[in-house]
Amino acid sequence: MADTPEMVWIDALEAEGSGDREGALEAAKRVVEMDPAHTDGWMGVARWSLPPESKGRQQMPELGQAAKSMAALRKVVALDPEPFDPWKLGGVLLVDHLGMLEQGLAWWQQRREFAPYEVAPIIEQIGILVRMGLYEESATLLEQLYSEGMEATTSDQLTQMEAVNRMVSRAAKMEEDEIFRPQNPKHPRWRVIENMKKRKPITPTFFLITFVAPIVFLLGTVAMTMLGGTTWGFIVVFVFILACFMVITRLASGLLHKLNRHALDLDRAIDYETTSGRICIPEEIRYSKLYNTMVANRVPALNERLELIVEGGDKMPIRWKLELPEFTKLDITQEYSEDSEEWWSDSEMEPLDD
C-alpha cells in the first residue's frame, strides 16, 4: 500500500518525538511534495529547518536556515492565515534574523488584512517604523492602535500598547532636533558617529551603577538620617528608596539614550543596509570598534546577510525610501480568499532545495 501524506506526517511526528529532527524534516518535505496544500507539513518544514533548542534555549539559525523556514511560513499563512504563531515566527525571522524590515512591514500588513482589529500586528509595525526613524507614520499607527474596536482584551496587550506609546514618544523626543537619515552621506550625524567610532555604547548596567545608584544612595542616606530612628521610619525609608530607584531609572532612560545616540544611529544605518540590500556606512566607520560592537549584538543570519551586502558593494541612492504599505483601517467583514496566495508571488523562495 502506497504511503499517503497523512501516514508520512505521522512518521514525521514520530521522528520528532524520538529526537530525530533531520528525519522529521525530511518526512515533512515528503509530505508537502505529495500534498502541496498540507498546512501542517509546511509548518513542520518551517520549524524543523531551524536549529533545535539546547538547554532550554532556542539556538540562532544561519542565513540559509532562516530563509528556508521563512519560505515555508509563507506557504503556511497563504493556506491558513488564521493561527497567529506562524505570523509571529515569520515576523521574527524577517526583522531580527534576515534584517528585511520593509518586508516585515508588508508581512504584518497582510496579517492586518486578515485580522484588522488585532493589536499585535500594529505594535510590530510601529516598532519597525521607529527603528527606521519614521515617526509621523508611527504616530498614524498609534492612533489606529487606540481606535475603537481594537482587540486589547488582556493586561499583557494593554501593557504592550502603553510600552510602545512610550517608545515612540521617547525616540521622537531624542531626535526632535534632526532625524538621522543614513542614506544621506552628508548628514551631520555621520560626522558625530565618525568622531565617536572608537567609543562603545554605555550599557544599562554600567549606567545604573555609575549614575542612578549614587543618586538613590544619597537620597536614601538623607531619608535614613531624618526618619530611620524607628521601625516605621525604617519601613518608610525602604519604600522611599524603592520608589526613588524606579522613578529615577525611568527618568534617566532618556539620558542614557542621548548618551548612546551615536550607537543608535549606527544601528539604524545597519537596518537600512540590510533592508535595502545596499551599503551606506562610510568605510572609515565600518569595522571600527563601535561598528563591531553593534554588529556583535546582532544574530548570525543577519550578520551573514550583512557581509554579503557589503561584499556586493552597491551604494544606496541618496533618495532611497522605505516602501510603506497603506496603513489604513480595514473593514472587519473583509474575508480571506484563495487568491491570497498571490501575496507571496514577488518573494517566493523554495524551501525544499538543500
C-alpha positions as CSV (number, residue, x, y, z in Angstrom):
1,M,0.0,0.0,0.0
2,A,1.4,3.4,-1.0
3,D,2.2,6.0,1.6
4,T,-0.3,8.8,2.0
5,P,0.6,12.3,3.1
6,E,-1.0,11.7,6.5
7,M,0.9,8.5,7.0
8,V,4.2,10.3,6.2
9,W,3.2,13.1,8.5
10,I,2.7,10.6,11.3
11,D,6.2,9.4,10.6
12,A,7.5,13.0,10.8
13,L,5.9,13.4,14.2
14,E,7.3,10.1,15.5
15,A,10.8,11.1,14.3
16,E,10.5,14.4,16.1
17,G,9.3,12.6,19.3
18,S,12.3,10.4,19.2
19,G,14.7,13.3,18.7
20,D,15.4,12.7,15.0
21,R,14.9,16.2,13.8
22,E,16.6,15.7,10.4
23,G,14.3,12.7,9.9
24,A,11.3,14.7,10.8
25,L,12.3,17.5,8.3
26,E,12.8,15.0,5.5
27,A,9.5,13.4,6.2
28,A,7.8,16.9,6.3
29,K,9.4,17.7,2.9
30,R,7.9,14.4,1.5
31,V,4.5,15.4,2.9
32,V,4.4,18.8,1.1
33,E,5.8,17.2,-2.1
34,M,2.9,14.7,-2.0
35,D,0.3,17.3,-0.9
36,P,1.4,21.0,-1.5
37,A,-1.7,22.1,0.4
38,H,-0.7,20.3,3.6
39,T,-0.5,23.1,6.1
40,D,0.9,21.0,9.0
41,G,3.6,19.7,6.6
42,W,4.7,23.2,5.7
43,M,4.7,24.3,9.3
44,G,6.9,21.2,10.1
45,V,9.3,22.3,7.3
46,A,9.4,25.8,8.9
47,R,10.0,24.6,12.4
48,W,12.5,21.8,11.7
49,S,14.5,23.9,9.3
50,L,15.5,26.0,12.3
51,P,18.1,24.7,14.9
52,P,16.7,22.9,17.9
53,E,16.6,24.1,21.5
54,S,19.7,23.5,23.5
55,K,19.5,23.6,27.3
56,G,16.1,25.2,27.1
57,R,17.2,28.0,24.8
58,Q,16.5,28.4,21.1
59,Q,19.7,28.3,19.0
60,M,20.2,31.0,16.4
61,P,19.7,29.9,12.8
62,E,22.1,30.5,10.0
63,L,21.1,32.6,6.9
64,G,20.1,29.6,4.8
65,Q,18.1,28.0,7.7
66,A,16.2,31.3,8.3
67,A,15.4,31.7,4.6
68,K,14.1,28.2,4.2
69,S,12.0,28.5,7.3
70,M,10.6,31.8,6.1
71,A,9.7,30.4,2.7
72,A,7.7,27.6,4.3
73,L,5.9,30.0,6.6
74,R,4.8,32.0,3.6
75,K,3.1,28.8,2.4
76,V,1.5,28.2,5.8
77,V,-0.2,31.6,6.1
78,A,-1.3,31.5,2.4
79,L,-3.0,28.2,3.1
80,D,-4.4,29.0,6.5
81,P,-4.0,32.6,7.8
82,E,-6.0,32.0,11.0
83,P,-3.3,30.8,13.5
84,F,-1.1,33.6,14.9
85,D,2.0,31.6,15.7
86,P,3.2,31.3,12.0
87,W,2.9,35.0,11.6
88,K,4.8,35.7,14.8
89,L,7.7,33.4,13.8
90,G,7.7,34.9,10.3
91,G,7.9,38.4,11.8
92,V,10.9,37.5,14.0
93,L,12.7,35.8,11.1
94,L,12.2,38.7,8.7
95,V,13.1,41.5,11.0
96,D,15.5,40.1,13.5
97,H,17.3,37.3,11.6
98,L,17.1,38.5,7.9
99,G,17.0,42.3,8.6
100,M,14.3,42.7,6.0
101,L,12.3,45.4,7.7
102,E,10.5,46.5,4.6
103,Q,9.2,43.0,4.0
104,G,8.4,42.8,7.8
105,L,6.0,45.8,7.4
106,A,4.3,44.1,4.5
107,W,4.2,40.8,6.3
108,W,2.3,42.3,9.3
109,Q,0.1,44.3,6.9
110,Q,-1.1,41.0,5.4
111,R,-2.0,39.8,8.8
112,R,-3.9,43.1,9.4
113,E,-5.9,42.5,6.2
114,F,-7.0,39.1,7.7
115,A,-7.4,40.3,11.3
116,P,-7.8,44.1,11.1
117,Y,-8.6,44.6,14.8
118,E,-5.6,42.7,16.3
119,V,-3.2,44.9,18.2
120,A,-0.1,42.7,17.8
121,P,0.5,43.4,14.1
122,I,0.2,47.2,14.6
123,I,2.6,47.1,17.6
124,E,5.1,45.2,15.4
125,Q,4.7,47.7,12.6
126,I,5.3,50.6,14.9
127,G,8.4,49.0,16.3
128,I,9.8,48.7,12.7
129,L,8.9,52.3,11.8
130,V,10.6,53.7,15.0
131,R,13.8,51.7,14.1
132,M,13.7,53.4,10.7
133,G,13.1,56.9,12.1
134,L,9.6,57.2,10.6
135,Y,7.9,58.9,13.5
136,E,5.0,60.5,11.6
137,E,4.0,57.2,10.3
138,S,4.4,55.7,13.8
139,A,2.0,58.4,15.1
140,T,-0.6,57.4,12.5
141,L,-0.5,53.8,13.6
142,L,-0.6,54.8,17.3
143,E,-4.0,56.5,16.5
144,Q,-5.2,53.3,15.0
145,L,-3.9,51.3,17.9
146,Y,-6.1,53.2,20.3
147,S,-9.1,53.4,18.0
148,E,-12.5,52.0,18.9
149,G,-12.9,48.2,18.4
150,M,-9.3,47.2,18.7
151,E,-8.9,43.9,20.4
152,A,-6.9,44.7,23.6
153,T,-8.6,42.3,26.0
154,T,-5.7,41.2,28.2
155,S,-3.5,43.0,30.6
156,D,-0.4,42.0,28.7
157,Q,-1.8,43.6,25.5
158,L,-2.6,46.8,27.3
159,T,0.9,46.8,28.8
160,Q,2.4,46.4,25.4
161,M,0.3,49.2,24.0
162,E,1.5,51.6,26.7
163,A,5.1,50.5,26.3
164,V,5.0,51.1,22.5
165,N,3.4,54.5,23.1
166,R,6.3,55.5,25.5
167,M,8.8,54.1,23.0
168,V,7.6,56.3,20.1
169,S,7.5,59.4,22.4
170,R,11.0,58.8,23.7
171,A,12.5,58.1,20.3
172,A,10.8,61.1,18.7
173,K,11.9,63.4,21.5
174,M,15.6,62.2,21.2
175,E,15.6,63.2,17.5
176,E,13.4,66.3,17.8
177,D,16.3,68.4,16.5
178,E,17.0,66.3,13.5
179,I,16.1,62.8,12.4
180,F,19.1,60.7,11.2
181,R,18.7,59.6,7.5
182,P,21.6,57.1,6.8
183,Q,21.1,57.2,3.0
184,N,22.3,60.8,3.0
185,P,26.2,60.6,3.1
186,K,26.4,64.3,4.0
187,H,24.0,64.1,7.0
188,P,25.7,65.8,10.0
189,R,25.2,62.8,12.2
190,W,27.7,60.9,10.2
191,R,30.4,63.3,11.5
192,V,29.3,62.6,15.1
193,I,29.4,58.9,14.5
194,E,32.9,59.1,13.0
195,N,34.2,61.2,15.9
196,M,32.9,58.6,18.3
197,K,33.6,55.4,16.4
198,K,36.2,54.3,19.0
199,R,33.6,54.6,21.8
200,K,31.4,51.7,22.7
201,P,27.8,52.5,23.9
202,I,27.2,52.7,27.6
203,T,25.5,49.6,28.9
204,P,22.3,49.9,31.1
205,T,24.1,48.1,33.9
206,F,27.1,50.5,33.9
207,F,24.8,53.5,33.7
208,L,22.8,52.1,36.6
209,I,25.8,51.7,38.8
210,T,27.6,54.9,38.0
211,F,24.6,57.3,37.7
212,V,21.3,56.0,39.2
213,A,22.7,54.1,42.2
214,P,24.7,57.1,43.7
215,I,21.7,59.4,43.5
216,V,19.5,56.8,45.2
217,F,22.1,56.2,47.8
218,L,22.4,59.9,48.7
219,L,18.6,60.3,48.9
220,G,18.4,57.2,51.0
221,T,21.1,58.4,53.3
222,V,19.3,61.7,53.9
223,A,15.9,59.9,54.4
224,M,17.5,57.4,56.9
225,T,19.0,60.3,58.9
226,M,15.7,62.0,59.2
227,L,13.3,59.1,59.6
228,G,15.2,55.9,60.3
229,G,15.1,56.0,64.1
230,T,12.0,53.8,64.4
231,T,10.7,50.6,62.9
232,W,8.0,52.6,61.0
233,G,10.6,55.1,59.9
234,F,12.8,52.3,58.5
235,I,9.9,50.9,56.5
236,V,9.1,54.4,55.2
237,V,12.7,54.9,54.2
238,F,12.8,51.5,52.4
239,V,9.6,52.3,50.4
240,F,11.1,55.8,49.6
241,I,14.3,54.3,48.3
242,L,12.4,51.8,46.2
243,A,10.2,54.5,44.7
244,C,13.3,56.7,44.1
245,F,15.0,53.9,42.3
246,M,12.0,53.2,40.0
247,V,11.3,56.9,39.2
248,I,15.0,57.9,38.6
249,T,15.6,54.9,36.5
250,R,12.6,55.8,34.2
251,L,13.5,59.5,34.1
252,A,17.2,58.7,33.4
253,S,16.4,56.3,30.5
254,G,16.1,59.3,28.1
255,L,19.6,60.5,29.2
256,L,21.0,57.0,28.5
257,H,19.6,57.1,25.0
258,K,21.0,60.5,24.3
259,L,24.4,59.4,25.5
260,N,24.2,56.4,23.2
261,R,22.7,58.2,20.2
262,H,25.8,57.7,18.1
263,A,25.4,53.9,18.6
264,L,21.7,54.0,17.9
265,D,22.2,56.0,14.8
266,L,24.8,53.4,13.5
267,D,22.3,50.7,14.4
268,R,19.7,52.4,12.2
269,A,22.3,52.5,9.4
270,I,22.8,48.8,9.7
271,D,19.0,48.3,9.5
272,Y,18.9,50.5,6.3
273,E,21.6,48.4,4.7
274,T,20.0,45.0,5.5
275,T,16.6,46.3,4.4
276,S,17.7,47.9,1.1
277,G,20.4,45.4,0.3
278,R,22.8,48.3,-0.3
279,I,25.5,50.0,1.7
280,C,25.5,53.4,3.2
281,I,28.0,53.2,6.1
282,P,31.3,55.0,5.3
283,E,34.5,52.9,5.0
284,E,36.1,54.8,7.8
285,I,33.3,53.8,10.2
286,R,32.8,50.2,9.1
287,Y,34.8,47.7,11.2
288,S,35.5,50.3,13.8
289,K,35.2,49.5,17.5
290,L,31.7,51.0,17.5
291,Y,30.6,49.1,14.4
292,N,32.0,45.8,15.6
293,T,30.2,46.2,18.9
294,M,26.8,46.9,17.2
295,V,27.2,44.0,14.8
296,A,28.1,41.7,17.7
297,N,24.7,42.4,19.2
298,R,23.0,41.1,16.0
299,V,22.2,37.4,15.3
300,P,24.3,35.2,13.0
301,A,21.9,35.1,10.0
302,L,21.7,38.9,9.8
303,N,25.5,39.2,10.0
304,E,25.9,36.7,7.2
305,R,23.5,38.7,5.1
306,L,25.1,42.0,6.0
307,E,28.5,40.7,4.9
308,L,27.1,39.6,1.6
309,I,25.6,43.1,1.1
310,V,29.0,44.7,1.9
311,E,30.8,42.4,-0.5
312,G,28.3,43.3,-3.2
313,G,29.2,47.0,-2.7
314,D,26.1,48.5,-4.2
315,K,25.7,52.1,-2.9
316,M,22.4,53.2,-1.5
317,P,20.9,56.1,-3.5
318,I,20.5,59.3,-1.5
319,R,16.8,59.4,-2.4
320,W,16.2,55.8,-1.3
321,K,13.0,55.4,0.8
322,L,11.3,52.6,2.6
323,E,8.3,51.3,0.6
324,L,5.4,51.5,3.0
325,P,2.1,49.6,2.9
326,E,-1.1,51.6,3.1
327,F,-1.7,51.9,6.8
328,T,-5.5,52.1,6.6
329,K,-8.3,50.9,8.7
330,L,-9.8,47.8,7.2
331,D,-13.4,46.5,7.4
332,I,-13.6,43.6,9.7
333,T,-16.0,41.9,7.4
334,Q,-13.2,41.5,4.8
335,E,-12.7,37.8,4.2
336,Y,-9.7,35.8,3.1
337,S,-9.9,34.3,-0.3
338,E,-8.0,31.6,-2.1
339,D,-6.4,34.3,-4.2
340,S,-4.4,35.3,-1.2
341,E,-1.5,33.1,-2.3
342,E,-0.7,35.9,-4.8
343,W,0.6,37.8,-1.7
344,W,3.8,35.9,-1.9
345,S,4.5,35.8,-5.7
346,D,7.2,38.5,-5.6
347,S,9.4,37.0,-2.9
348,E,8.8,33.2,-3.2
349,M,11.7,31.1,-2.0
350,E,11.8,27.3,-2.4
351,P,12.4,25.7,0.9
352,L,12.9,22.1,-0.3
353,D,16.2,22.7,-2.0
354,D,19.2,21.7,0.2
